[in-house]
Amino acid sequence: MSRPLVLRLSPGNINDIAFAPTLIARVGPITGHIADKAYDANSLRRLLAEGGAKAVIPSTSSRKRPIPYDRIAYRRRNRIE
């Protein structure tokens, strides 16, 4: 079992995605990021791509053209949640 690298408490009235860039920066270099649809934002995808990380995030239903993702890796996301 792994231990968290970074822990940050946030108010309950703020979306978790608002803290994603800070957490990613504090963790250091990463190769991938698995997250649910709530994290489907172009800004987060861009941040991950700039750092060389692969985004495994399903698209929200509001996207006109869904972005492909690794479905097998996404099914295993519960191992890290």
VMD Tcl script that draws the C-alpha trace (Angstrom):
set ca {
  {0.00 0.00 0.00}
  {1.24 3.47 -0.86}
  {1.22 6.63 1.19}
  {0.10 10.02 -0.13}
  {2.86 12.26 -1.45}
  {0.86 15.45 -0.93}
  {-2.19 16.16 1.17}
  {-4.19 19.35 0.98}
  {-7.47 20.09 2.70}
  {-9.91 22.31 0.88}
  {-13.24 23.91 1.68}
  {-16.21 21.82 0.67}
  {-17.60 24.55 -1.57}
  {-14.67 24.59 -4.02}
  {-14.19 22.11 -6.88}
  {-11.28 19.73 -6.42}
  {-9.96 20.57 -9.88}
  {-9.06 24.05 -8.62}
  {-6.28 22.45 -6.55}
  {-5.06 19.99 -9.19}
  {-2.29 22.24 -10.63}
  {-0.86 22.90 -7.15}
  {-0.88 19.22 -6.23}
  {0.68 18.18 -9.53}
  {3.45 20.76 -9.08}
  {4.20 19.55 -5.55}
  {4.33 15.88 -6.48}
  {7.00 16.47 -9.09}
  {7.34 14.83 -12.50}
  {4.54 12.40 -13.31}
  {3.96 10.14 -16.29}
  {0.19 9.97 -16.12}
  {-2.92 11.22 -14.38}
  {-6.07 9.12 -13.95}
  {-9.17 11.07 -12.97}
  {-12.93 11.03 -13.39}
  {-15.04 13.28 -15.63}
  {-14.97 16.11 -13.10}
  {-11.35 16.72 -14.13}
  {-12.11 17.02 -17.86}
  {-10.82 20.54 -18.46}
  {-8.64 21.76 -21.30}
  {-6.45 23.68 -18.84}
  {-5.65 20.53 -16.83}
  {-5.08 18.47 -19.97}
  {-2.72 21.17 -21.27}
  {-0.81 21.26 -17.96}
  {-0.37 17.50 -18.03}
  {0.74 17.48 -21.67}
  {3.28 20.24 -21.03}
  {4.78 18.10 -18.27}
  {4.86 15.02 -20.50}
  {2.10 13.21 -18.58}
  {-0.66 11.18 -20.18}
  {-4.20 12.20 -19.20}
  {-6.57 9.29 -18.59}
  {-9.77 11.28 -18.17}
  {-13.10 10.49 -19.83}
  {-14.78 13.41 -21.55}
  {-17.88 15.03 -20.12}
  {-21.09 14.75 -22.10}
  {-20.87 18.46 -22.93}
  {-17.80 17.94 -25.17}
  {-18.78 17.99 -28.81}
  {-15.88 15.69 -29.75}
  {-14.93 13.30 -26.95}
  {-11.22 12.90 -26.29}
  {-10.01 9.27 -26.41}
  {-8.58 7.77 -23.21}
  {-7.18 4.45 -22.01}
  {-10.30 2.63 -20.79}
  {-8.36 -0.23 -19.21}
  {-6.23 2.14 -17.11}
  {-9.35 4.11 -16.17}
  {-11.06 0.96 -14.85}
  {-8.14 0.52 -12.46}
  {-8.44 4.03 -10.99}
  {-9.94 2.70 -7.75}
  {-6.51 1.35 -6.80}
  {-5.29 4.89 -6.22}
  {-8.44 6.62 -4.98}
}
mol new
graphics top color blue
foreach p $ca { graphics top sphere $p radius 0.5 }
foreach p [lrange $ca 0 end-1] q [lrange $ca 1 end] { graphics top cylinder $p $q radius 0.2 }
display resetview
